[in-house]
Amino acid sequence: MGRILGIDYGGKRTGLAVTDPLQIIATALETVPSSELMAYLKKYVNAEQVDAFVVGEPKNLDGSDTDASSLVKNFLVKVKTEFPEMPIHLIDERFTSKMAVQTMIASGTKKKDRRVKGNIDKISATIILQDFMSRQH
């Protein structure tokens, strides 16, 4: 069994999270500049067995697309081209950034570290991945 990679794609940065090889626990992995994401994913997939990608899908409260939806759709086209055999699952990412900040507060993260957007992106990716895993079980 391989890992599942969670992706919180953004215009500037992308938060990444990954499961353990038994797909039990989701852990924050990295925040990567979105312009370097494909190279990072290729390198990671060559180094680790990855069974699937889980990508956060931006939605408005009413379920309609957001301004970021087209960015994610363009990213998905690139992923499907680069990794044609890789299963890709979409998970509604509404409220994940707010949940990430609340998680950081609850865990005692200093205010200075909560302002670092990359930290929020990694935790958002972890929440997206954990949500996917919960739905699978």
KOLDODREN-378823 format. One line per 5 residues: number of its first residue (from 0); their letters; for each residue x, y, z of N, C-alpha, C. Coordinates in Angstrom, 2 decimals, padded with zeros to 5 digits. Atoms other than C-alpha are relative to their C-alpha. Layout:
# KOLDODREN-378823
NUM) a) X/Y/Z/X/Y/Z/X/Y/Z; ... $
//
This chain:
# KOLDODREN-378823
0) mgril) 000.85/-001.18/000.00/000.00/000.00/000.00/000.89/001.24/000.00; -000.77/-001.22/000.09/001.27/003.45/-000.86/-000.66/001.14/000.75; 000.49/-001.21/-000.66/000.74/006.93/000.46/-001.08/000.67/-000.85; 000.94/-000.88/000.71/-002.06/009.32/-000.46/000.50/001.41/000.24; -000.53/-001.36/-000.09/-000.96/012.89/-001.17/-001.15/001.00/-000.07 $
5) gidyg) 001.01/-001.04/-000.04/-003.25/015.77/-000.18/000.57/001.31/-000.53; -000.47/-001.21/000.66/-002.98/018.99/-002.18/-001.00/001.13/000.20; 000.80/-001.23/-000.12/-004.31/022.44/-001.24/000.63/001.00/-000.95; -000.61/-000.80/001.06/-003.54/024.22/-004.51/-000.40/001.45/000.10; 000.25/-001.44/000.01/-003.21/027.99/-004.59/000.79/000.67/-001.10 $
10) gkrtg) -000.67/-000.74/001.06/-002.11/030.63/-007.04/001.48/000.23/000.27; -001.40/-000.25/-000.37/001.13/031.35/-005.16/000.66/-001.20/000.65; -000.56/001.10/-000.79/001.64/028.45/-002.75/-000.96/-001.17/-000.02; 000.81/001.20/-000.10/000.46/024.89/-002.47/000.41/-000.75/001.26; -000.25/000.79/-001.19/000.13/023.07/000.81/-000.14/-001.47/-000.32 $
15) lavtd) 000.01/001.43/000.24/000.89/019.36/000.80/-000.07/-000.76/001.31; 000.08/000.90/-001.14/000.02/016.60/003.23/000.08/-001.42/-000.54; -000.18/001.37/000.46/000.66/012.88/003.08/-000.43/-000.97/001.10; 000.31/001.04/-000.97/-000.54/009.69/004.73/001.27/-000.82/000.25; -001.04/001.01/-000.21/001.71/007.08/006.23/-000.25/-001.11/-001.03 $
20) plqii) 000.19/001.06/001.01/002.22/003.98/004.01/-001.24/-000.87/000.23; 001.20/000.80/-000.27/-000.69/002.21/005.75/-001.29/000.81/-000.15; 001.12/-000.92/000.23/-002.96/005.22/005.03/-000.89/000.14/001.23; 000.74/-000.15/-001.26/-003.94/005.67/008.68/000.01/001.46/000.47; -000.17/-001.35/-000.55/-002.61/009.14/009.58/000.39/000.97/-001.11 $
25) atale) -000.37/-001.08/000.92/-002.48/012.36/007.56/000.92/000.96/000.73; -000.98/-000.89/-000.61/000.53/014.59/008.26/000.36/001.11/-000.98; -000.45/-001.11/000.84/001.52/018.02/006.95/001.37/-000.35/-000.57; -001.25/000.34/000.67/004.35/017.62/004.45/000.83/001.23/-000.31; -000.82/-001.09/000.55/005.46/020.85/002.80/-000.92/001.08/-000.56 $
30) tvpss) 000.64/-001.04/000.79/004.44/024.16/001.31/000.97/000.32/-001.13; -000.84/-000.15/001.18/005.76/024.56/-002.22/-000.54/001.16/-000.84; 000.50/-000.99/000.95/005.60/027.55/-004.56/-000.73/-000.71/-001.14; 000.80/000.69/001.01/002.89/026.61/-007.06/000.73/-000.13/-001.34; -000.77/000.07/001.25/005.26/027.36/-009.96/000.98/-001.18/000.00 $
35) elmay) -000.95/001.11/-000.12/007.54/024.55/-008.68/-000.70/-001.32/000.36; 000.74/001.15/-000.50/004.78/022.09/-007.76/000.17/-001.25/-000.86; -000.09/001.19/000.86/004.93/019.77/-010.79/001.35/-000.69/000.17; -001.33/000.58/-000.19/008.68/019.26/-010.39/000.07/-000.70/001.36; 000.01/000.61/-001.33/008.15/018.57/-006.68/-000.78/-001.31/000.00 $
40) lkkyv) 000.84/001.21/000.04/005.35/016.06/-007.35/000.71/-001.15/-000.73; -000.72/001.03/000.75/007.43/014.19/-009.95/001.09/-000.62/000.87; -001.08/000.48/-000.85/010.36/013.95/-007.56/-000.56/-000.85/001.15; 000.59/000.71/-001.14/008.13/012.86/-004.66/-000.55/-001.36/-000.43; 000.60/001.24/000.48/006.27/010.22/-006.69/001.08/-001.01/-000.41 $
45) naeqv) -001.12/000.90/000.34/009.60/008.81/-007.92/000.66/-000.57/001.25; -000.65/000.43/-001.24/010.87/008.56/-004.32/-000.91/-000.84/000.88; 000.97/000.67/-000.86/007.69/007.28/-002.63/-001.10/-000.64/-000.84; 001.15/000.60/000.68/004.87/004.96/-003.65/-001.23/000.82/000.38; 001.20/-000.82/-000.22/001.82/007.21/-004.03/-001.16/-000.67/-000.74 $
50) dafvv) 001.15/000.69/000.59/-001.56/005.56/-004.62/-001.03/000.96/-000.60; 001.03/-000.94/000.48/-003.67/008.69/-005.20/000.35/001.42/000.44; -000.04/-001.41/-000.40/-003.87/012.47/-005.08/-001.39/000.39/000.47; 001.25/-000.58/-000.47/-006.58/014.25/-003.09/000.17/001.51/-000.09; -000.14/-001.43/000.27/-007.10/017.82/-004.26/-001.20/000.75/000.58 $
55) gepkn) 001.06/-000.85/-000.53/-009.08/020.50/-002.44/-000.69/000.75/-001.13; 000.80/-000.66/001.03/-011.89/021.86/-004.57/-000.67/001.23/000.60; 000.59/-001.21/-000.57/-012.75/025.51/-003.84/-001.46/000.18/-000.43; 001.44/-000.21/000.27/-016.49/026.16/-003.55/-000.51/001.16/000.87; 000.71/-001.00/-000.80/-018.69/029.03/-002.41/-000.99/-000.72/000.92 $
60) ldgsd) 000.97/000.59/-000.93/-021.23/028.47/000.36/-001.16/-000.68/-000.72; 001.12/000.59/000.75/-023.92/027.76/-002.25/000.44/-001.13/-000.92; -000.50/001.10/000.82/-021.69/025.15/-003.94/000.51/000.40/-001.37; -000.48/-000.47/001.31/-020.83/027.30/-006.95/001.52/000.18/000.03; -001.44/-000.20/000.11/-017.28/027.83/-008.22/000.43/001.34/000.59 $
65) tdass) -000.59/-001.25/-000.52/-015.03/030.46/-006.63/000.96/000.56/-001.05; -001.02/-000.57/000.89/-012.42/032.70/-008.23/001.17/-000.97/-000.17; -001.12/000.94/000.05/-009.85/029.99/-007.43/-000.33/-001.29/-000.74; 000.40/001.26/000.64/-011.83/027.21/-009.11/000.70/-000.22/-001.34; -000.65/000.16/001.32/-010.35/027.89/-012.57/001.48/-000.34/000.16 $
70) lvknf) -001.40/000.36/-000.27/-006.81/027.74/-011.11/000.13/-001.49/000.28; -000.04/001.42/-000.36/-007.53/024.32/-009.62/-000.31/-000.86/-001.21; 000.34/000.77/001.20/-009.15/023.09/-012.84/001.18/-000.07/-000.97; -001.19/-000.01/000.86/-006.08/024.14/-014.85/001.09/-000.90/000.57; -000.98/000.86/-000.67/-003.85/022.42/-012.29/-000.36/-001.47/-000.23 $
75) lvkvk) 000.43/001.39/000.18/-005.92/019.22/-012.59/000.30/-000.51/-001.41; -000.34/000.38/001.38/-005.41/019.19/-016.38/001.48/-000.37/-000.08; -001.45/000.27/000.01/-001.63/019.35/-015.84/000.31/-001.30/000.74; -000.24/001.22/-000.78/-001.73/016.62/-013.19/-000.39/-001.23/-000.81; 000.47/001.15/000.78/-003.75/014.30/-015.43/000.94/-000.28/-001.19 $
80) tefpe) -000.96/000.17/001.10/-001.22/014.90/-018.23/001.29/-000.63/000.50; -001.27/000.49/-000.55/001.84/014.27/-016.05/-000.12/-001.36/000.68; 000.23/001.24/-000.75/000.34/011.40/-014.02/-001.28/-000.66/-000.48; 001.26/000.50/000.57/-002.22/009.76/-016.32/-000.60/-001.21/000.72; 000.50/001.19/-000.68/-002.51/006.58/-014.22/-000.42/000.27/001.45 $
85) mpihl) 000.23/-000.31/-001.42/-002.84/008.34/-010.84/-001.47/000.37/000.25; 001.36/-000.41/-000.37/-006.34/008.42/-009.31/000.04/001.38/000.69; 000.10/-001.34/-000.59/-007.36/011.98/-008.37/-001.39/000.13/000.59; 001.27/-000.18/-000.69/-010.08/012.63/-005.80/-000.13/001.48/000.37; 000.26/-001.39/-000.38/-011.66/016.06/-005.24/-000.79/000.02/001.30 $
90) iderf) 000.68/-000.16/-001.29/-012.73/017.13/-001.76/-000.33/001.49/000.18; 000.44/-001.37/-000.28/-014.72/020.27/-000.92/000.91/000.60/001.08; -000.93/-000.60/-000.96/-012.27/022.61/000.79/-000.57/001.22/000.72; 000.59/-001.13/-000.73/-014.75/025.12/002.22/000.40/-000.05/001.47; -000.32/-000.19/-001.42/-013.65/026.39/005.63/001.32/-000.62/000.44 $
95) tskma) -001.23/000.65/-000.47/-010.33/024.49/005.65/001.02/001.00/000.52; -000.96/-000.99/-000.50/-008.26/027.67/006.07/-000.39/000.47/001.40; 000.46/-000.40/-001.34/-010.40/028.77/009.02/000.24/-001.12/001.01; -000.24/001.14/-000.89/-010.19/025.27/010.49/001.49/-000.14/000.30; -001.45/000.09/-000.19/-006.41/025.33/010.00/000.46/001.00/001.05 $
100) vqtmi) -000.36/-001.03/-000.99/-006.09/028.59/011.95/-000.49/-000.41/001.39; 000.53/000.45/-001.29/-008.34/027.23/014.72/000.83/-001.15/000.57; -000.86/001.11/-000.43/-006.21/024.08/014.86/001.31/000.53/000.55; -001.26/-000.59/-000.45/-003.08/026.20/015.18/-000.18/000.68/001.36; 000.28/-000.66/-001.28/-004.65/028.24/018.00/-000.15/-001.06/001.10 $
105) asgtk) 000.25/001.05/-000.99/-005.82/025.09/019.80/001.27/-000.73/000.40; -001.24/000.71/-000.30/-002.37/023.54/019.57/001.06/000.91/000.63; -000.92/-000.91/-000.66/-000.73/026.63/021.06/001.03/000.63/-000.90; -000.93/-000.62/000.95/000.99/027.88/017.91/000.04/001.50/000.25; -000.17/-001.44/-000.23/002.40/031.36/018.40/-000.63/000.81/-001.13 $
110) kkdrr) 000.66/-000.87/000.97/000.64/034.24/016.65/000.90/000.27/-001.20; -000.97/-000.25/001.07/003.80/034.94/014.62/-000.01/-001.15/-001.01; 000.00/001.17/000.88/003.76/031.38/013.23/-001.34/-000.19/-000.71; 001.33/000.10/000.63/000.00/031.54/012.52/-000.13/000.96/-001.17; 000.05/-000.97/001.10/000.64/034.52/010.24/000.73/-000.50/-001.24 $
115) vkgni) -000.72/000.57/001.14/002.90/032.42/008.00/-000.98/-000.81/-000.83; 001.04/000.62/000.84/000.54/031.52/005.16/000.34/-001.44/-000.37; -000.42/001.36/000.35/002.58/028.43/004.25/-000.39/-001.01/001.05; 000.42/000.91/-001.07/001.80/026.91/007.65/-001.48/-000.31/-000.10; 001.44/000.19/000.16/-001.91/027.42/007.08/-000.28/-000.92/-001.19 $
120) dkisa) 000.20/000.82/001.19/-001.64/025.85/003.61/000.28/-001.48/000.28; -000.34/001.39/-000.33/000.05/022.70/004.98/-001.09/-000.64/000.86; 001.03/000.54/-000.89/-002.55/022.28/007.69/-001.32/-000.15/-000.75; 001.20/000.14/000.84/-005.37/022.91/005.20/000.08/-001.26/-000.85; -000.19/001.23/000.79/-003.94/020.14/003.00/-000.22/-001.23/000.88 $
125) tiilq) 000.18/001.11/-000.94/-003.88/017.88/006.06/-001.48/-000.22/000.30; 001.44/000.09/-000.26/-007.54/018.66/006.82/-000.73/-000.60/-001.20; 000.61/000.53/001.23/-008.51/017.96/003.19/000.26/-001.51/-000.09; -000.37/001.42/000.08/-006.65/014.64/003.27/-000.71/-000.82/001.08; 000.67/000.71/-001.09/-008.08/013.66/006.66/-001.49/-000.15/-000.29 $
130) dfmsr) 001.41/000.06/000.38/-011.59/014.47/005.39/-000.22/-001.12/-001.02; 000.09/001.08/001.00/-011.03/012.19/002.40/000.12/-001.38/000.67; -000.22/001.28/-000.67/-009.73/009.39/004.62/-001.21/-000.39/000.85; 001.19/000.26/-000.83/-012.71/009.72/006.97/-001.16/-000.50/-000.84; 001.10/000.40/000.91/-015.11/009.37/004.04/000.22/-001.41/-000.55 $
135) qh) -000.32/001.32/000.53/-013.31/006.20/002.90/-000.33/-001.10/000.98; 000.18/001.04/-001.04/-013.86/004.41/006.20/-001.39/-000.02/000.54 $
//
